[in-house]
């Protein structure tokens, strides 16, 4: 039986300690608010503990084989090398722990009351938090919902079946699987190919649509598939996953239908990476006790200030619906904290970069060439191959390109990057777009040499026919 505990009152109560939630809590405290942050699992949320950070750590570790081959080519003889996957997992977990602890230190430093427990709304001014053996009521002036999202379950491929897991569980396996079947050809699925293929797994992708990575232009997808065989073999498109069976050894077998034929693919694990949704996280909140309304898709309705239809409650990050990106949650957390403090929120970002940690990396922001053509009478496009980049060649990363797109007045409207350090270089491109930059602004910005971002300058110059390093 759960015992009742004493009540307390705060200026701001934040439910969920993922990227958006802990950011909102810290920013609220920086603005002088008395803040309580409630989390039922672990500070940092899915991104830090089960998604972005551990996934990218494993992708980094998985690149060792390619790096070692390069070292041998340039005269650094390594001899036989073996990967201790258990040790790699320990290192990855240590990275996560260090970041978790740093967030906890920041919460403590700013005086945020961090509470572990499950929160539900009693009304539009009160949260009830259930802990192990106690409950406590927290009154609030403003609450922020930052409960994140959960993997989508596909009928017939439910996660309670043996060997059927989400992208979260695959990051915790004890050893490298010999075979993996990934259902879903989005960026999560393709990143799974990146890390586990390099570790030695045979990875098969099953995608219901006609091609993988439908969120990116075909030119980009073609480029990474041409660069690496791991993105062209064993990819089954227009294939509808239907059910799970088991072979004589007890291994799961995905049953799918492709062009009217049955497709059967076995693996040590079937990873369902068909996207994410926030609705299942709403159930414990008891939203019916508030004035919150849902939209036609069943997502909490919010305005451009993260305000829900309940005057006292805001909603941010994945909980507020797509796109499900941690950097959007960070931004919305800061904005919601300003609203809670009755201050003018920071200007809404016009441009949101998207990054995929394949090999090579992909990063995009703004309009694609096709979108720019539809929206502008005239466009200017400059492309710079990384094979002409001194920095790319000195790091043995010559694959890919940078494309800069501008309108007829030479105003930047979009950037596409395929290649090493794309995830880093896209930051400058995003800033240029946010600042209303032109081709000349980018082309004439002095960059250190040799660096990857200086290729942005060359691409902008190429749009005007003035590139020094490419024709």
C-alpha positions, 0 to 999 in steps of 0.5 A: 500500500502506498502511503501519502506524503506531505504536499509542496508547491513550486513555480515550475514542475517539469515531467520528464528529464530528457533533453527538453525536460532537464533543459527547461528545468535548468533554464527555469531555475536560472530565471529564478523559478523554484523548480521540481523535475520529475523522472520515472527512469533515468535523467537524460531520457532516451537520447542520452541513455538509450539512443543518441549518445550510446548509438553514436558511441558504438558507431565511433567504436565500429569504425576501428576496422576502417581506421586500422586498414588506413593505418596499414596503408600509410605505413603504420603496421598494427598486426592482428587486432581483435575487438572486445565487444564487452569492453566497448560496451563498458566504455559506451556505458561509462560515457553515458554515466559521465553525462548523466552525472554531469546533468545531475550536478547541473541540476543540483548546482541550480537548485532544481529539486530532482524527484524520481517517480511517476507523475500524474495530474490531479488537476490543472495545478497539482501533480501527484508523484508516486514513488516506491512506497510513498506519494506526494502532491506538488502544486505548481504555477506552471507545468511542462510535459516532456515525457518523450516518445516510445518505439512504435509497435507493429501488429504481429511484431510486438516486443513481448516476443522472443528476439523482437526488440527495439533500437533501445535494446540492441544497444545493450547486447552482450556480443555482436549478433551474427545476423540482424533483421531491421524492420524500417529503413529510416535513419535509425535502421540505417545507423544500425547497419552502420555500426553492426555491419562494421562489427561483423554482423550481417544486417538485413533491412526491410522497408515498406516503402519503395526506397529507404531513407525517404526523408532524404533526397534520392541523390543523397541515398544514391551517394551513400549507397555508391560509397559503401556496399553495406547500404546496398546489399540485403535491403528489401524495399516495398516489403511489408512485415507481417509476422514472427515465426521461429526456426528449428534452432529457436531463432526468430524469422521475419515473415514479410510480403514483397510484390506478392511473394513471401519473404522469410528472413532470419536473424539473432534479433528482429529490430523494429525501427518503424518510428516513434510516437508519444501517445503511450507516454500520455496514459500515466499522466491522466490528462483528463484531469486537465484542460489539455486537448489532443489534435486529430492525430492524438497528440497534445495540441500546442501553439508556437509558444509550447502552450497547451489548451490548459493555461497552466501547462506547456508541452515540449519535445517528442511529447508535442509530436514530430519531428522527434529530434533532441535538438528540437527538444533543447530549443523548446525547453528553453522557450517553455522555461521563458514562458513559465518565467513570464519572459519573452521567449527566444525567437523560434528557429527557422531552420532545423538541421537533420543529421544521419550518422551513416558512413559517410555522414549525412546532414541537411538544412533548409530547402533541397534543390527540388524544393528550391526549384518549386519555390523560386523562379531561379536558383543557384547551386554550387557543389564541392566534392570532398575529394578536392578537400585537403582536410578530407584527403589528409584524414582519408575521408574523400567520399561525398560532397557539399551542396549549397543552394541559393535563390536568384538573389544569391540568398542561401536557402539550403545546404546538403552535406554528404561526407565526414564531419557533416554533423559538425559542418552543418552547424555553420550552414544553419547559422548562415541560414538563420542570419539570412546569409548570402553566397558571398557571406559564406564564400568570403568568410575566412576559414582556417585551412585545412578544415572540413568547413572550408568546403562550404566556402568553396561550394558557395563560390562554385554556385557563382562559378568562382570556386578555386578548388573545383571546376 
